[in-house]
Amino acid sequence: MLKLNECKENKLYTILYVDESLSNKIKRRLYDLGFLTGTNIKILRESLLKKAYLVEIRGYTLCIRNTIAKSIIVK
């Protein structure tokens, strides 16, 4: 089990769960975007200061903050 911010680029991972440390508002938005248990996710790029990650999930690309990536547990 790894946190998403610890993962390597261009490698496919599966989401295990979203940590309870996030607010309900942010967790609900992540679930709406498809960050559900069993969903495949891949980090495409990370920013130079490692404050944001470009990820691919369910066929689309989006950017998430490092604080959110720390709360997504993958395998």
mmJSON file of the N, C-alpha and C atoms, coordinates in Angstrom:
{"data_MODEL":{"atom_site":{
"group_PDB":["ATOM","ATOM","ATOM","ATOM","ATOM","ATOM","ATOM","ATOM","ATOM","ATOM","ATOM","ATOM","ATOM","ATOM","ATOM","ATOM","ATOM","ATOM","ATOM","ATOM","ATOM","ATOM","ATOM","ATOM","ATOM","ATOM","ATOM","ATOM","ATOM","ATOM","ATOM","ATOM","ATOM","ATOM","ATOM","ATOM","ATOM","ATOM","ATOM","ATOM","ATOM","ATOM","ATOM","ATOM","ATOM","ATOM","ATOM","ATOM","ATOM","ATOM","ATOM","ATOM","ATOM","ATOM","ATOM","ATOM","ATOM","ATOM","ATOM","ATOM","ATOM","ATOM","ATOM","ATOM","ATOM","ATOM","ATOM","ATOM","ATOM","ATOM","ATOM","ATOM","ATOM","ATOM","ATOM","ATOM","ATOM","ATOM","ATOM","ATOM","ATOM","ATOM","ATOM","ATOM","ATOM","ATOM","ATOM","ATOM","ATOM","ATOM","ATOM","ATOM","ATOM","ATOM","ATOM","ATOM","ATOM","ATOM","ATOM","ATOM","ATOM","ATOM","ATOM","ATOM","ATOM","ATOM","ATOM","ATOM","ATOM","ATOM","ATOM","ATOM","ATOM","ATOM","ATOM","ATOM","ATOM","ATOM","ATOM","ATOM","ATOM","ATOM","ATOM","ATOM","ATOM","ATOM","ATOM","ATOM","ATOM","ATOM","ATOM","ATOM","ATOM","ATOM","ATOM","ATOM","ATOM","ATOM","ATOM","ATOM","ATOM","ATOM","ATOM","ATOM","ATOM","ATOM","ATOM","ATOM","ATOM","ATOM","ATOM","ATOM","ATOM","ATOM","ATOM","ATOM","ATOM","ATOM","ATOM","ATOM","ATOM","ATOM","ATOM","ATOM","ATOM","ATOM","ATOM","ATOM","ATOM","ATOM","ATOM","ATOM","ATOM","ATOM","ATOM","ATOM","ATOM","ATOM","ATOM","ATOM","ATOM","ATOM","ATOM","ATOM","ATOM","ATOM","ATOM","ATOM","ATOM","ATOM","ATOM","ATOM","ATOM","ATOM","ATOM","ATOM","ATOM","ATOM","ATOM","ATOM","ATOM","ATOM","ATOM","ATOM","ATOM","ATOM","ATOM","ATOM","ATOM","ATOM","ATOM","ATOM","ATOM","ATOM","ATOM","ATOM","ATOM","ATOM","ATOM","ATOM","ATOM","ATOM","ATOM","ATOM","ATOM"],
"id":[1,2,3,4,5,6,7,8,9,10,11,12,13,14,15,16,17,18,19,20,21,22,23,24,25,26,27,28,29,30,31,32,33,34,35,36,37,38,39,40,41,42,43,44,45,46,47,48,49,50,51,52,53,54,55,56,57,58,59,60,61,62,63,64,65,66,67,68,69,70,71,72,73,74,75,76,77,78,79,80,81,82,83,84,85,86,87,88,89,90,91,92,93,94,95,96,97,98,99,100,101,102,103,104,105,106,107,108,109,110,111,112,113,114,115,116,117,118,119,120,121,122,123,124,125,126,127,128,129,130,131,132,133,134,135,136,137,138,139,140,141,142,143,144,145,146,147,148,149,150,151,152,153,154,155,156,157,158,159,160,161,162,163,164,165,166,167,168,169,170,171,172,173,174,175,176,177,178,179,180,181,182,183,184,185,186,187,188,189,190,191,192,193,194,195,196,197,198,199,200,201,202,203,204,205,206,207,208,209,210,211,212,213,214,215,216,217,218,219,220,221,222,223,224,225],
"type_symbol":["N","C","C","N","C","C","N","C","C","N","C","C","N","C","C","N","C","C","N","C","C","N","C","C","N","C","C","N","C","C","N","C","C","N","C","C","N","C","C","N","C","C","N","C","C","N","C","C","N","C","C","N","C","C","N","C","C","N","C","C","N","C","C","N","C","C","N","C","C","N","C","C","N","C","C","N","C","C","N","C","C","N","C","C","N","C","C","N","C","C","N","C","C","N","C","C","N","C","C","N","C","C","N","C","C","N","C","C","N","C","C","N","C","C","N","C","C","N","C","C","N","C","C","N","C","C","N","C","C","N","C","C","N","C","C","N","C","C","N","C","C","N","C","C","N","C","C","N","C","C","N","C","C","N","C","C","N","C","C","N","C","C","N","C","C","N","C","C","N","C","C","N","C","C","N","C","C","N","C","C","N","C","C","N","C","C","N","C","C","N","C","C","N","C","C","N","C","C","N","C","C","N","C","C","N","C","C","N","C","C","N","C","C","N","C","C","N","C","C","N","C","C","N","C","C"],
"label_atom_id":["N","CA","C","N","CA","C","N","CA","C","N","CA","C","N","CA","C","N","CA","C","N","CA","C","N","CA","C","N","CA","C","N","CA","C","N","CA","C","N","CA","C","N","CA","C","N","CA","C","N","CA","C","N","CA","C","N","CA","C","N","CA","C","N","CA","C","N","CA","C","N","CA","C","N","CA","C","N","CA","C","N","CA","C","N","CA","C","N","CA","C","N","CA","C","N","CA","C","N","CA","C","N","CA","C","N","CA","C","N","CA","C","N","CA","C","N","CA","C","N","CA","C","N","CA","C","N","CA","C","N","CA","C","N","CA","C","N","CA","C","N","CA","C","N","CA","C","N","CA","C","N","CA","C","N","CA","C","N","CA","C","N","CA","C","N","CA","C","N","CA","C","N","CA","C","N","CA","C","N","CA","C","N","CA","C","N","CA","C","N","CA","C","N","CA","C","N","CA","C","N","CA","C","N","CA","C","N","CA","C","N","CA","C","N","CA","C","N","CA","C","N","CA","C","N","CA","C","N","CA","C","N","CA","C","N","CA","C","N","CA","C","N","CA","C","N","CA","C","N","CA","C","N","CA","C","N","CA","C","N","CA","C"],
"label_alt_id":[null,null,null,null,null,null,null,null,null,null,null,null,null,null,null,null,null,null,null,null,null,null,null,null,null,null,null,null,null,null,null,null,null,null,null,null,null,null,null,null,null,null,null,null,null,null,null,null,null,null,null,null,null,null,null,null,null,null,null,null,null,null,null,null,null,null,null,null,null,null,null,null,null,null,null,null,null,null,null,null,null,null,null,null,null,null,null,null,null,null,null,null,null,null,null,null,null,null,null,null,null,null,null,null,null,null,null,null,null,null,null,null,null,null,null,null,null,null,null,null,null,null,null,null,null,null,null,null,null,null,null,null,null,null,null,null,null,null,null,null,null,null,null,null,null,null,null,null,null,null,null,null,null,null,null,null,null,null,null,null,null,null,null,null,null,null,null,null,null,null,null,null,null,null,null,null,null,null,null,null,null,null,null,null,null,null,null,null,null,null,null,null,null,null,null,null,null,null,null,null,null,null,null,null,null,null,null,null,null,null,null,null,null,null,null,null,null,null,null,null,null,null,null,null,null],
"label_comp_id":["MET","MET","MET","LEU","LEU","LEU","LYS","LYS","LYS","LEU","LEU","LEU","ASN","ASN","ASN","GLU","GLU","GLU","CYS","CYS","CYS","LYS","LYS","LYS","GLU","GLU","GLU","ASN","ASN","ASN","LYS","LYS","LYS","LEU","LEU","LEU","TYR","TYR","TYR","THR","THR","THR","ILE","ILE","ILE","LEU","LEU","LEU","TYR","TYR","TYR","VAL","VAL","VAL","ASP","ASP","ASP","GLU","GLU","GLU","SER","SER","SER","LEU","LEU","LEU","SER","SER","SER","ASN","ASN","ASN","LYS","LYS","LYS","ILE","ILE","ILE","LYS","LYS","LYS","ARG","ARG","ARG","ARG","ARG","ARG","LEU","LEU","LEU","TYR","TYR","TYR","ASP","ASP","ASP","LEU","LEU","LEU","GLY","GLY","GLY","PHE","PHE","PHE","LEU","LEU","LEU","THR","THR","THR","GLY","GLY","GLY","THR","THR","THR","ASN","ASN","ASN","ILE","ILE","ILE","LYS","LYS","LYS","ILE","ILE","ILE","LEU","LEU","LEU","ARG","ARG","ARG","GLU","GLU","GLU","SER","SER","SER","LEU","LEU","LEU","LEU","LEU","LEU","LYS","LYS","LYS","LYS","LYS","LYS","ALA","ALA","ALA","TYR","TYR","TYR","LEU","LEU","LEU","VAL","VAL","VAL","GLU","GLU","GLU","ILE","ILE","ILE","ARG","ARG","ARG","GLY","GLY","GLY","TYR","TYR","TYR","THR","THR","THR","LEU","LEU","LEU","CYS","CYS","CYS","ILE","ILE","ILE","ARG","ARG","ARG","ASN","ASN","ASN","THR","THR","THR","ILE","ILE","ILE","ALA","ALA","ALA","LYS","LYS","LYS","SER","SER","SER","ILE","ILE","ILE","ILE","ILE","ILE","VAL","VAL","VAL","LYS","LYS","LYS"],
"label_asym_id":["A","A","A","A","A","A","A","A","A","A","A","A","A","A","A","A","A","A","A","A","A","A","A","A","A","A","A","A","A","A","A","A","A","A","A","A","A","A","A","A","A","A","A","A","A","A","A","A","A","A","A","A","A","A","A","A","A","A","A","A","A","A","A","A","A","A","A","A","A","A","A","A","A","A","A","A","A","A","A","A","A","A","A","A","A","A","A","A","A","A","A","A","A","A","A","A","A","A","A","A","A","A","A","A","A","A","A","A","A","A","A","A","A","A","A","A","A","A","A","A","A","A","A","A","A","A","A","A","A","A","A","A","A","A","A","A","A","A","A","A","A","A","A","A","A","A","A","A","A","A","A","A","A","A","A","A","A","A","A","A","A","A","A","A","A","A","A","A","A","A","A","A","A","A","A","A","A","A","A","A","A","A","A","A","A","A","A","A","A","A","A","A","A","A","A","A","A","A","A","A","A","A","A","A","A","A","A","A","A","A","A","A","A","A","A","A","A","A","A","A","A","A","A","A","A"],
"label_entity_id":["1","1","1","1","1","1","1","1","1","1","1","1","1","1","1","1","1","1","1","1","1","1","1","1","1","1","1","1","1","1","1","1","1","1","1","1","1","1","1","1","1","1","1","1","1","1","1","1","1","1","1","1","1","1","1","1","1","1","1","1","1","1","1","1","1","1","1","1","1","1","1","1","1","1","1","1","1","1","1","1","1","1","1","1","1","1","1","1","1","1","1","1","1","1","1","1","1","1","1","1","1","1","1","1","1","1","1","1","1","1","1","1","1","1","1","1","1","1","1","1","1","1","1","1","1","1","1","1","1","1","1","1","1","1","1","1","1","1","1","1","1","1","1","1","1","1","1","1","1","1","1","1","1","1","1","1","1","1","1","1","1","1","1","1","1","1","1","1","1","1","1","1","1","1","1","1","1","1","1","1","1","1","1","1","1","1","1","1","1","1","1","1","1","1","1","1","1","1","1","1","1","1","1","1","1","1","1","1","1","1","1","1","1","1","1","1","1","1","1","1","1","1","1","1","1"],
"label_seq_id":[1,1,1,2,2,2,3,3,3,4,4,4,5,5,5,6,6,6,7,7,7,8,8,8,9,9,9,10,10,10,11,11,11,12,12,12,13,13,13,14,14,14,15,15,15,16,16,16,17,17,17,18,18,18,19,19,19,20,20,20,21,21,21,22,22,22,23,23,23,24,24,24,25,25,25,26,26,26,27,27,27,28,28,28,29,29,29,30,30,30,31,31,31,32,32,32,33,33,33,34,34,34,35,35,35,36,36,36,37,37,37,38,38,38,39,39,39,40,40,40,41,41,41,42,42,42,43,43,43,44,44,44,45,45,45,46,46,46,47,47,47,48,48,48,49,49,49,50,50,50,51,51,51,52,52,52,53,53,53,54,54,54,55,55,55,56,56,56,57,57,57,58,58,58,59,59,59,60,60,60,61,61,61,62,62,62,63,63,63,64,64,64,65,65,65,66,66,66,67,67,67,68,68,68,69,69,69,70,70,70,71,71,71,72,72,72,73,73,73,74,74,74,75,75,75],
"pdbx_PDB_ins_code":[null,null,null,null,null,null,null,null,null,null,null,null,null,null,null,null,null,null,null,null,null,null,null,null,null,null,null,null,null,null,null,null,null,null,null,null,null,null,null,null,null,null,null,null,null,null,null,null,null,null,null,null,null,null,null,null,null,null,null,null,null,null,null,null,null,null,null,null,null,null,null,null,null,null,null,null,null,null,null,null,null,null,null,null,null,null,null,null,null,null,null,null,null,null,null,null,null,null,null,null,null,null,null,null,null,null,null,null,null,null,null,null,null,null,null,null,null,null,null,null,null,null,null,null,null,null,null,null,null,null,null,null,null,null,null,null,null,null,null,null,null,null,null,null,null,null,null,null,null,null,null,null,null,null,null,null,null,null,null,null,null,null,null,null,null,null,null,null,null,null,null,null,null,null,null,null,null,null,null,null,null,null,null,null,null,null,null,null,null,null,null,null,null,null,null,null,null,null,null,null,null,null,null,null,null,null,null,null,null,null,null,null,null,null,null,null,null,null,null,null,null,null,null,null,null],
"Cartn_x":[0.845,0.0,0.884,0.55,1.28,0.305,0.813,0.049,0.316,-0.633,-0.503,0.708,1.062,2.202,3.543,3.558,4.781,4.968,4.023,4.04,4.949,5.36,6.209,5.356,5.958,5.259,5.072,3.989,3.665,3.55,3.152,2.89,1.443,0.765,-0.653,-0.847,-1.716,-2.048,-3.56,-3.987,-5.409,-5.715,-6.781,-7.161,-7.758,-7.237,-7.794,-8.865,-8.546,-9.525,-9.013,-9.912,-9.575,-9.599,-8.53,-8.363,-9.433,-9.751,-10.793,-10.329,-9.055,-8.541,-9.056,-9.567,-10.112,-11.504,-11.876,-13.228,-14.253,-15.481,-16.544,-16.771,-16.605,-16.793,-15.767,-14.504,-13.458,-13.625,-13.944,-14.153,-15.3,-16.386,-17.534,-17.143,-16.347,-15.906,-14.996,-14.11,-13.249,-14.071,-15.078,-15.945,-16.683,-17.122,-17.789,-16.849,-15.559,-14.573,-14.126,-14.512,-14.195,-13.125,-12.742,-11.737,-12.401,-12.803,-13.51,-12.61,-12.936,-12.194,-12.182,-11.002,-10.865,-10.609,-10.614,-10.376,-8.878,-8.489,-7.078,-6.709,-5.486,-5.001,-3.522,-3.093,-1.692,-1.231,-0.061,0.535,1.296,0.92,1.587,2.789,2.625,3.705,3.504,4.603,4.509,5.156,4.692,5.248,6.668,7.416,8.802,8.944,8.037,8.092,7.28,6.759,5.949,4.733,4.121,2.914,1.645,1.794,0.638,1.038,0.034,0.259,-0.756,-0.29,-1.151,-1.444,-2.717,-3.081,-4.076,-4.076,-5.054,-5.919,-7.232,-8.184,-9.434,-9.882,-11.089,-11.063,-9.888,-9.779,-9.651,-9.605,-9.392,-8.257,-7.749,-6.581,-6.989,-6.461,-6.727,-5.551,-5.546,-4.464,-4.993,-4.243,-4.644,-3.484,-3.818,-2.808,-2.131,-0.949,-0.188,-0.929,-1.631,-2.353,-3.455,-4.054,-5.083,-4.44,-3.333,-2.643,-2.151,-1.805,-1.365,-2.488,-3.719,-4.876,-5.468,-4.891,-5.381,-4.428,-4.935,-4.13,-4.322,-3.191,-3.223,-2.359,-2.522,-1.623,-1.123],
"Cartn_y":[-1.186,0.0,1.241,2.139,3.394,4.554,5.721,6.941,7.372,8.035,8.403,9.297,10.144,11.04,10.3,9.038,8.23,7.368,7.38,6.502,7.042,6.132,6.497,6.918,7.726,8.2,7.073,7.165,6.249,4.79,4.536,3.191,3.133,2.042,1.912,1.396,2.056,1.679,1.535,0.861,0.695,1.368,2.149,2.852,1.856,1.874,1.047,1.814,3.045,3.884,5.314,6.221,7.615,7.794,8.316,8.458,9.376,9.136,9.898,11.281,11.617,12.911,14.082,13.812,14.869,15.273,16.487,16.945,16.217,16.176,15.502,16.142,17.447,18.172,17.716,17.595,17.175,15.703,14.85,13.435,13.235,13.97,13.859,14.256,15.31,15.75,14.708,14.103,13.042,11.855,11.477,10.361,10.701,11.95,12.379,12.297,12.545,12.497,11.075,10.107,8.719,8.097,8.748,8.202,7.198,6.058,5.024,3.801,2.965,1.734,0.868,0.388,-0.477,0.244,1.557,2.328,2.436,2.273,2.403,3.864,4.201,5.577,5.562,6.581,6.676,8.116,8.318,9.652,9.909,10.961,11.31,12.211,13.212,14.155,14.688,15.223,15.935,17.298,18.277,19.619,19.644,20.675,20.766,20.799,21.458,21.55,20.459,19.522,18.398,18.857,19.941,20.433,20.027,19.481,19.055,17.886,17.074,15.893,15.871,15.538,15.345,13.855,13.478,12.068,11.743,10.475,9.98,8.956,9.184,8.29,8.212,7.0,6.75,7.44,7.531,8.068,9.576,10.286,11.726,12.133,13.333,13.843,15.012,15.018,16.14,16.351,17.48,17.851,17.86,17.246,17.268,17.77,18.376,18.91,17.787,18.09,17.132,16.73,17.657,17.347,16.328,16.369,15.392,14.062,14.122,12.901,12.089,12.763,12.062,11.243,11.586,10.921,9.824,9.563,8.506,7.321,6.192,4.998,4.054,3.616,2.774,1.531,0.575,-0.595,-0.838],
"Cartn_z":[0.0,0.0,0.0,-0.896,-1.033,-1.049,-0.702,-0.921,-2.358,-2.961,-4.376,-4.616,-3.669,-3.864,-3.806,-3.385,-3.331,-4.573,-5.48,-6.651,-7.746,-8.619,-9.753,-10.944,-11.791,-12.985,-13.995,-14.756,-15.867,-15.444,-14.227,-13.758,-13.285,-13.613,-13.302,-11.875,-11.112,-9.746,-9.612,-8.554,-8.27,-6.935,-6.893,-5.669,-4.677,-3.458,-2.386,-1.619,-1.211,-0.524,-0.424,-0.094,0.169,1.676,2.222,3.663,4.258,5.519,6.215,6.655,6.453,6.906,6.061,4.873,4.016,4.479,4.156,4.497,3.632,4.1,3.344,1.98,1.905,0.642,-0.407,-0.004,-0.933,-1.303,-0.313,-0.6,-1.574,-1.396,-2.298,-3.723,-3.858,-5.181,-5.833,-5.037,-5.567,-6.039,-5.27,-5.675,-6.965,-7.107,-8.339,-9.547,-9.315,-10.395,-10.717,-9.893,-10.191,-9.321,-8.235,-7.322,-6.389,-6.949,-6.205,-6.034,-5.065,-4.825,-6.084,-6.464,-7.626,-8.935,-8.935,-10.149,-10.423,-11.678,-12.051,-12.199,-11.774,-11.831,-12.182,-12.928,-13.33,-13.171,-12.57,-12.479,-13.771,-14.467,-15.718,-15.476,-14.64,-14.328,-12.909,-12.351,-11.089,-11.277,-10.529,-10.669,-10.112,-10.451,-10.026,-8.509,-7.846,-6.385,-5.704,-6.493,-6.007,-5.2,-5.666,-5.017,-5.757,-6.968,-7.756,-8.655,-8.978,-9.817,-10.944,-12.129,-13.279,-13.351,-13.195,-13.157,-14.263,-14.654,-15.616,-14.901,-14.948,-14.305,-15.169,-15.434,-16.236,-17.594,-18.207,-19.548,-19.65,-18.55,-18.619,-17.704,-17.933,-17.229,-16.346,-15.116,-14.225,-13.294,-12.621,-11.72,-10.294,-9.369,-7.96,-7.109,-5.983,-5.072,-4.292,-3.791,-3.009,-1.729,-1.1,0.132,-0.114,-1.27,-1.622,-2.016,-2.757,-3.181,-1.984,-0.887,0.326,0.949,0.644,1.257,0.384,-0.777,-1.657,-1.548,-1.074,-0.858,-2.051,-2.633,-3.829,-3.626,-4.534,-4.539,-5.939],
"occupancy":[1.0,1.0,1.0,1.0,1.0,1.0,1.0,1.0,1.0,1.0,1.0,1.0,1.0,1.0,1.0,1.0,1.0,1.0,1.0,1.0,1.0,1.0,1.0,1.0,1.0,1.0,1.0,1.0,1.0,1.0,1.0,1.0,1.0,1.0,1.0,1.0,1.0,1.0,1.0,1.0,1.0,1.0,1.0,1.0,1.0,1.0,1.0,1.0,1.0,1.0,1.0,1.0,1.0,1.0,1.0,1.0,1.0,1.0,1.0,1.0,1.0,1.0,1.0,1.0,1.0,1.0,1.0,1.0,1.0,1.0,1.0,1.0,1.0,1.0,1.0,1.0,1.0,1.0,1.0,1.0,1.0,1.0,1.0,1.0,1.0,1.0,1.0,1.0,1.0,1.0,1.0,1.0,1.0,1.0,1.0,1.0,1.0,1.0,1.0,1.0,1.0,1.0,1.0,1.0,1.0,1.0,1.0,1.0,1.0,1.0,1.0,1.0,1.0,1.0,1.0,1.0,1.0,1.0,1.0,1.0,1.0,1.0,1.0,1.0,1.0,1.0,1.0,1.0,1.0,1.0,1.0,1.0,1.0,1.0,1.0,1.0,1.0,1.0,1.0,1.0,1.0,1.0,1.0,1.0,1.0,1.0,1.0,1.0,1.0,1.0,1.0,1.0,1.0,1.0,1.0,1.0,1.0,1.0,1.0,1.0,1.0,1.0,1.0,1.0,1.0,1.0,1.0,1.0,1.0,1.0,1.0,1.0,1.0,1.0,1.0,1.0,1.0,1.0,1.0,1.0,1.0,1.0,1.0,1.0,1.0,1.0,1.0,1.0,1.0,1.0,1.0,1.0,1.0,1.0,1.0,1.0,1.0,1.0,1.0,1.0,1.0,1.0,1.0,1.0,1.0,1.0,1.0,1.0,1.0,1.0,1.0,1.0,1.0,1.0,1.0,1.0,1.0,1.0,1.0,1.0,1.0,1.0,1.0,1.0,1.0],
"B_iso_or_equiv":[0.0,0.0,0.0,0.0,0.0,0.0,0.0,0.0,0.0,0.0,0.0,0.0,0.0,0.0,0.0,0.0,0.0,0.0,0.0,0.0,0.0,0.0,0.0,0.0,0.0,0.0,0.0,0.0,0.0,0.0,0.0,0.0,0.0,0.0,0.0,0.0,0.0,0.0,0.0,0.0,0.0,0.0,0.0,0.0,0.0,0.0,0.0,0.0,0.0,0.0,0.0,0.0,0.0,0.0,0.0,0.0,0.0,0.0,0.0,0.0,0.0,0.0,0.0,0.0,0.0,0.0,0.0,0.0,0.0,0.0,0.0,0.0,0.0,0.0,0.0,0.0,0.0,0.0,0.0,0.0,0.0,0.0,0.0,0.0,0.0,0.0,0.0,0.0,0.0,0.0,0.0,0.0,0.0,0.0,0.0,0.0,0.0,0.0,0.0,0.0,0.0,0.0,0.0,0.0,0.0,0.0,0.0,0.0,0.0,0.0,0.0,0.0,0.0,0.0,0.0,0.0,0.0,0.0,0.0,0.0,0.0,0.0,0.0,0.0,0.0,0.0,0.0,0.0,0.0,0.0,0.0,0.0,0.0,0.0,0.0,0.0,0.0,0.0,0.0,0.0,0.0,0.0,0.0,0.0,0.0,0.0,0.0,0.0,0.0,0.0,0.0,0.0,0.0,0.0,0.0,0.0,0.0,0.0,0.0,0.0,0.0,0.0,0.0,0.0,0.0,0.0,0.0,0.0,0.0,0.0,0.0,0.0,0.0,0.0,0.0,0.0,0.0,0.0,0.0,0.0,0.0,0.0,0.0,0.0,0.0,0.0,0.0,0.0,0.0,0.0,0.0,0.0,0.0,0.0,0.0,0.0,0.0,0.0,0.0,0.0,0.0,0.0,0.0,0.0,0.0,0.0,0.0,0.0,0.0,0.0,0.0,0.0,0.0,0.0,0.0,0.0,0.0,0.0,0.0,0.0,0.0,0.0,0.0,0.0,0.0],
"pdbx_formal_charge":[null,null,null,null,null,null,null,null,null,null,null,null,null,null,null,null,null,null,null,null,null,null,null,null,null,null,null,null,null,null,null,null,null,null,null,null,null,null,null,null,null,null,null,null,null,null,null,null,null,null,null,null,null,null,null,null,null,null,null,null,null,null,null,null,null,null,null,null,null,null,null,null,null,null,null,null,null,null,null,null,null,null,null,null,null,null,null,null,null,null,null,null,null,null,null,null,null,null,null,null,null,null,null,null,null,null,null,null,null,null,null,null,null,null,null,null,null,null,null,null,null,null,null,null,null,null,null,null,null,null,null,null,null,null,null,null,null,null,null,null,null,null,null,null,null,null,null,null,null,null,null,null,null,null,null,null,null,null,null,null,null,null,null,null,null,null,null,null,null,null,null,null,null,null,null,null,null,null,null,null,null,null,null,null,null,null,null,null,null,null,null,null,null,null,null,null,null,null,null,null,null,null,null,null,null,null,null,null,null,null,null,null,null,null,null,null,null,null,null,null,null,null,null,null,null],
"auth_seq_id":[1,1,1,2,2,2,3,3,3,4,4,4,5,5,5,6,6,6,7,7,7,8,8,8,9,9,9,10,10,10,11,11,11,12,12,12,13,13,13,14,14,14,15,15,15,16,16,16,17,17,17,18,18,18,19,19,19,20,20,20,21,21,21,22,22,22,23,23,23,24,24,24,25,25,25,26,26,26,27,27,27,28,28,28,29,29,29,30,30,30,31,31,31,32,32,32,33,33,33,34,34,34,35,35,35,36,36,36,37,37,37,38,38,38,39,39,39,40,40,40,41,41,41,42,42,42,43,43,43,44,44,44,45,45,45,46,46,46,47,47,47,48,48,48,49,49,49,50,50,50,51,51,51,52,52,52,53,53,53,54,54,54,55,55,55,56,56,56,57,57,57,58,58,58,59,59,59,60,60,60,61,61,61,62,62,62,63,63,63,64,64,64,65,65,65,66,66,66,67,67,67,68,68,68,69,69,69,70,70,70,71,71,71,72,72,72,73,73,73,74,74,74,75,75,75],
"auth_comp_id":["MET","MET","MET","LEU","LEU","LEU","LYS","LYS","LYS","LEU","LEU","LEU","ASN","ASN","ASN","GLU","GLU","GLU","CYS","CYS","CYS","LYS","LYS","LYS","GLU","GLU","GLU","ASN","ASN","ASN","LYS","LYS","LYS","LEU","LEU","LEU","TYR","TYR","TYR","THR","THR","THR","ILE","ILE","ILE","LEU","LEU","LEU","TYR","TYR","TYR","VAL","VAL","VAL","ASP","ASP","ASP","GLU","GLU","GLU","SER","SER","SER","LEU","LEU","LEU","SER","SER","SER","ASN","ASN","ASN","LYS","LYS","LYS","ILE","ILE","ILE","LYS","LYS","LYS","ARG","ARG","ARG","ARG","ARG","ARG","LEU","LEU","LEU","TYR","TYR","TYR","ASP","ASP","ASP","LEU","LEU","LEU","GLY","GLY","GLY","PHE","PHE","PHE","LEU","LEU","LEU","THR","THR","THR","GLY","GLY","GLY","THR","THR","THR","ASN","ASN","ASN","ILE","ILE","ILE","LYS","LYS","LYS","ILE","ILE","ILE","LEU","LEU","LEU","ARG","ARG","ARG","GLU","GLU","GLU","SER","SER","SER","LEU","LEU","LEU","LEU","LEU","LEU","LYS","LYS","LYS","LYS","LYS","LYS","ALA","ALA","ALA","TYR","TYR","TYR","LEU","LEU","LEU","VAL","VAL","VAL","GLU","GLU","GLU","ILE","ILE","ILE","ARG","ARG","ARG","GLY","GLY","GLY","TYR","TYR","TYR","THR","THR","THR","LEU","LEU","LEU","CYS","CYS","CYS","ILE","ILE","ILE","ARG","ARG","ARG","ASN","ASN","ASN","THR","THR","THR","ILE","ILE","ILE","ALA","ALA","ALA","LYS","LYS","LYS","SER","SER","SER","ILE","ILE","ILE","ILE","ILE","ILE","VAL","VAL","VAL","LYS","LYS","LYS"],
"auth_asym_id":["A","A","A","A","A","A","A","A","A","A","A","A","A","A","A","A","A","A","A","A","A","A","A","A","A","A","A","A","A","A","A","A","A","A","A","A","A","A","A","A","A","A","A","A","A","A","A","A","A","A","A","A","A","A","A","A","A","A","A","A","A","A","A","A","A","A","A","A","A","A","A","A","A","A","A","A","A","A","A","A","A","A","A","A","A","A","A","A","A","A","A","A","A","A","A","A","A","A","A","A","A","A","A","A","A","A","A","A","A","A","A","A","A","A","A","A","A","A","A","A","A","A","A","A","A","A","A","A","A","A","A","A","A","A","A","A","A","A","A","A","A","A","A","A","A","A","A","A","A","A","A","A","A","A","A","A","A","A","A","A","A","A","A","A","A","A","A","A","A","A","A","A","A","A","A","A","A","A","A","A","A","A","A","A","A","A","A","A","A","A","A","A","A","A","A","A","A","A","A","A","A","A","A","A","A","A","A","A","A","A","A","A","A","A","A","A","A","A","A","A","A","A","A","A","A"],
"auth_atom_id":["N","CA","C","N","CA","C","N","CA","C","N","CA","C","N","CA","C","N","CA","C","N","CA","C","N","CA","C","N","CA","C","N","CA","C","N","CA","C","N","CA","C","N","CA","C","N","CA","C","N","CA","C","N","CA","C","N","CA","C","N","CA","C","N","CA","C","N","CA","C","N","CA","C","N","CA","C","N","CA","C","N","CA","C","N","CA","C","N","CA","C","N","CA","C","N","CA","C","N","CA","C","N","CA","C","N","CA","C","N","CA","C","N","CA","C","N","CA","C","N","CA","C","N","CA","C","N","CA","C","N","CA","C","N","CA","C","N","CA","C","N","CA","C","N","CA","C","N","CA","C","N","CA","C","N","CA","C","N","CA","C","N","CA","C","N","CA","C","N","CA","C","N","CA","C","N","CA","C","N","CA","C","N","CA","C","N","CA","C","N","CA","C","N","CA","C","N","CA","C","N","CA","C","N","CA","C","N","CA","C","N","CA","C","N","CA","C","N","CA","C","N","CA","C","N","CA","C","N","CA","C","N","CA","C","N","CA","C","N","CA","C","N","CA","C","N","CA","C","N","CA","C","N","CA","C","N","CA","C","N","CA","C"],
"pdbx_PDB_model_num":[1,1,1,1,1,1,1,1,1,1,1,1,1,1,1,1,1,1,1,1,1,1,1,1,1,1,1,1,1,1,1,1,1,1,1,1,1,1,1,1,1,1,1,1,1,1,1,1,1,1,1,1,1,1,1,1,1,1,1,1,1,1,1,1,1,1,1,1,1,1,1,1,1,1,1,1,1,1,1,1,1,1,1,1,1,1,1,1,1,1,1,1,1,1,1,1,1,1,1,1,1,1,1,1,1,1,1,1,1,1,1,1,1,1,1,1,1,1,1,1,1,1,1,1,1,1,1,1,1,1,1,1,1,1,1,1,1,1,1,1,1,1,1,1,1,1,1,1,1,1,1,1,1,1,1,1,1,1,1,1,1,1,1,1,1,1,1,1,1,1,1,1,1,1,1,1,1,1,1,1,1,1,1,1,1,1,1,1,1,1,1,1,1,1,1,1,1,1,1,1,1,1,1,1,1,1,1,1,1,1,1,1,1,1,1,1,1,1,1,1,1,1,1,1,1]
}}}
